[in-house]
Amino acid sequence: MKRIVGFAVILGLVVGLLGCDTQQQRTAAAPTSSAGTPGTACEVTSGPNQGKRGTRTEDGWCEGSWGGTECIPSSKCIDVAASGGFSEEAAAPQSGVVLGNRGAVVGIVPPFGSLPHEYCRFDNQNLSIVFHNSGDAPSPGDVPVAITFSGVNQTITRQRPEIPPGGTVEMIYSVPVGCFNPDCGFRIAWSNQPSVAGHCVG
């Protein structure tokens, strides 16, 4: 009798383990993102590049001759039909851009010296950091941009892509849990430029 009970317990454990393994396989096979397919036409729906059209990249950006926007959340960029009328005119630099500076002249938006709360730009609960190239040459890519959230003592560093002449790049950073306690302070550091202080009121 003891052997039958022991066998039943072991059989139950094996069946239970097989059931867990099957569940894990189903979860692993589920799609991980609803973002568009790389290489398809896209349009930015919000932020400094709103209305600009470009092409989706493999790392989740919508990029064009005007610069780029990181598509976080995925609704920030929508797919557009190939015959959607995309032209260089639609991707022209924003008005007021001064070119002819003999090289890449990249600055943060708002510019250095702005008040800390002016750097608090939220887009769907994410912090939006914007850079603009007012020069007449492309800026280098893979520039590290580090955001240090002082309230939780956490630094997030990401690589900024190349910015074309007159172009704008918007990077999206997730705000760490606990940063708003009650407010959220942070510093933005990039390249060899002095860092700027930002402050969001909770």
C-alpha positions in Angstrom: 0.0 0.0 0.0 2.8 2.4 0.9 4.5 1.7 -2.5 1.3 2.5 -4.4 0.9 5.8 -2.4 4.6 6.7 -3.0 4.3 5.9 -6.7 1.1 8.1 -7.0 3.0 11.0 -5.3 6.0 10.7 -7.7 3.7 10.5 -10.7 1.8 13.6 -9.5 5.1 15.5 -9.2 6.3 14.5 -12.7 2.9 15.5 -14.3 3.1 18.8 -12.4 6.6 19.5 -13.6 5.7 18.7 -17.2 2.7 21.1 -16.9 5.0 23.9 -15.7 7.5 23.2 -18.6 4.6 23.4 -21.1 3.4 26.7 -19.7 6.9 28.2 -19.9 7.2 27.2 -23.5 3.9 28.9 -24.4 5.0 32.1 -22.6 8.4 32.1 -24.4 6.7 31.7 -27.8 4.4 34.7 -27.2 5.3 37.9 -29.2 7.4 40.3 -27.3 6.6 43.6 -29.0 3.8 45.2 -31.0 6.2 47.7 -32.7 6.4 48.0 -36.5 8.7 46.0 -38.7 12.1 47.5 -39.3 12.4 49.1 -42.7 8.7 50.2 -42.9 7.6 53.8 -43.2 6.7 55.5 -39.9 5.3 58.8 -38.5 6.0 60.3 -35.1 2.8 61.1 -33.2 4.2 63.4 -30.4 7.2 65.3 -29.2 9.5 67.7 -31.0 9.4 65.6 -34.2 5.6 65.2 -34.3 4.4 64.7 -37.9 7.8 63.8 -39.3 8.0 60.7 -41.4 10.9 58.3 -41.7 11.8 54.6 -41.5 11.7 52.2 -38.6 15.0 50.8 -37.4 15.8 47.5 -35.7 16.5 49.2 -32.4 13.0 50.8 -32.2 13.5 54.3 -33.6 11.7 56.2 -36.4 14.5 58.0 -38.3 14.8 60.2 -41.3 16.8 63.0 -42.8 15.3 65.2 -40.0 16.8 63.1 -37.1 15.1 60.5 -35.0 12.6 59.7 -32.2 12.7 56.7 -30.0 9.4 55.0 -30.2 8.6 54.4 -26.5 5.8 53.6 -26.0 5.1 52.0 -29.4 2.1 54.3 -29.9 4.6 57.2 -30.2 5.3 56.1 -33.8 2.7 54.8 -36.3 3.1 52.9 -39.6 2.2 54.8 -42.7 1.4 53.6 -46.2 4.3 53.6 -48.6 2.3 56.0 -50.8 1.7 58.4 -47.9 3.4 61.3 -49.8 6.7 61.4 -47.9 9.0 64.0 -49.3 12.1 65.9 -48.3 9.9 68.9 -47.8 8.0 67.1 -45.1 11.3 66.3 -43.4 12.7 69.8 -43.6 14.3 71.4 -40.5 12.1 73.3 -38.2 11.8 77.1 -38.8 14.3 79.3 -37.1 17.2 76.8 -37.5 20.5 78.6 -38.2 22.8 76.6 -40.5 26.3 77.3 -41.8 28.3 76.9 -38.6 31.0 74.9 -40.3 30.6 71.6 -38.5 28.1 69.9 -36.2 26.8 72.2 -33.4 24.8 70.0 -31.1 22.9 71.5 -28.1 20.4 70.2 -25.6 16.8 71.5 -25.7 16.1 73.6 -23.8 19.6 75.2 -23.9 22.2 75.4 -21.2 21.3 77.8 -18.4 17.5 77.0 -18.5 15.7 76.5 -15.2 15.6 72.9 -13.9 11.9 72.5 -14.4 12.2 73.3 -18.1 14.0 70.0 -18.6 11.0 68.1 -17.2 9.4 66.9 -20.3 7.2 63.8 -19.8 5.8 61.7 -22.6 3.5 58.8 -21.4 5.3 58.6 -18.0 8.7 58.6 -19.6 11.3 61.4 -19.5 12.0 62.9 -22.9 15.5 64.3 -23.6 16.0 66.3 -26.8 19.1 67.3 -28.8 19.3 69.5 -31.8 22.1 70.0 -34.4 22.1 73.6 -35.7 25.3 73.0 -37.6 25.9 72.2 -41.3 27.4 68.7 -40.8 26.2 65.5 -39.2 27.1 64.9 -35.6 28.9 61.7 -34.5 26.8 58.8 -33.4 27.1 56.6 -30.3 27.5 59.5 -27.9 26.7 58.4 -24.3 23.9 60.3 -22.6 23.7 59.6 -18.9 20.7 60.6 -16.7 21.3 60.4 -13.0 18.1 60.4 -10.8 19.2 61.9 -7.5 16.3 60.7 -5.4 17.0 57.1 -6.0 20.8 57.5 -6.8 20.4 55.6 -10.1 22.2 56.4 -13.5 20.9 55.3 -16.8 23.3 55.6 -19.8 22.2 55.2 -23.4 23.9 55.9 -26.8 22.6 58.9 -28.8 22.6 58.3 -32.6 24.0 60.6 -35.2 22.1 63.8 -35.8 21.9 65.2 -39.3 22.4 69.0 -40.0 19.3 70.8 -38.8 18.0 67.6 -37.2 16.5 66.8 -33.9 16.8 63.6 -31.8 14.5 62.7 -29.0 15.6 60.0 -26.5 13.2 58.4 -24.0 14.2 57.4 -20.5 12.1 55.4 -18.0 11.9 57.1 -14.7 12.9 54.7 -11.8 10.3 53.7 -9.3 10.6 56.0 -6.2 12.0 59.0 -7.9 9.0 61.1 -7.1 9.3 61.4 -3.3 7.6 63.8 -3.6 9.6 65.4 -6.5 12.1 63.9 -8.9 15.5 65.5 -9.4 18.0 64.4 -12.1 21.1 65.5 -14.0 21.8 65.1 -17.7 25.4 64.5 -18.8 26.6 63.9 -22.4 29.9 64.0 -24.3 32.3 66.5 -22.8 29.6 69.0 -22.1 28.8 70.3 -18.6 25.8 68.5 -17.1 22.5 70.2 -16.6 20.1 69.8 -13.6 16.5 68.9 -14.1 13.6 68.8 -11.6 10.1 67.5 -11.9 7.4 68.4 -9.4 5.4 65.4 -8.2 
